[in-house]
Amino acid sequence: ATSPQSLLKYLYYRFGYECGTIQRALTDGGISWGTYEDPLGYHCNAHANNLVLLAEDAKDHNETFLAPLDLDMSFTEDNFVLSYYTLDGKNVKKSEKKDSDKWALYLKQEVTGFMKTLAGDMESSTGVTNIAPIPREMLPLKTALRDVMLRAFWDAYSKKKAVYPADPKLRKPAYALLKMALIMTSNNIA
């Protein structure tokens, strides 16, 4: 039997590893999830709120739990145009240019932004909050599990072998725990 502690560690590692795998696939494919700047500020779609938990009986899931969402703002370097704005008297003038250095910087920022949301940073995305109340005595566990998730993200992004590979025997107990977590947090708004 799997202990709840080892199942929790397994899930956090798997989530982190899957997030890193998703981000690595996008990076290797020359795709930005949607990271750019405009007059309203910096935008990055690589965050925890842009993932969905797959159904337990999902077909062709390859033993994964997560799938990416919100890919409508994705783009490649070929269709990346840096827009910048200057003040011309009282008028704002928009200019555009190709900028490979800015493209590379945005891809790096995307990885960092994703990791920051997994770590609980609320400033990196307007789509992710970290306000669900948690008992003070649980904070060390929360931090440790996030550390596990970030280590796993970096393992996958760096193309290292998973410390905790997908285990088909843990899928059923993992989904039992996930269903309970979803029920318990159904009133939380992210």
Buried (B, 14 or more C-beta within 10 A) or exposed (E): EBEEEEBBBBBBBBBBBBBBBBBBEBBEEEBBBBBBBEEEEEBBBBBBBBBEBBEBEEEEBEEBBBBBEBEEBBBEBEEBEBEBEEEEEEEEEEEEEEBEEBBEEBBEBBBEBBBBBBBBBEEBBEBBEBEEEEEEEEEEEEEEBBEBBBBBBBBBBEEEEBEBEBEEEBBEBBBEBBEEEEEEEEEEEE
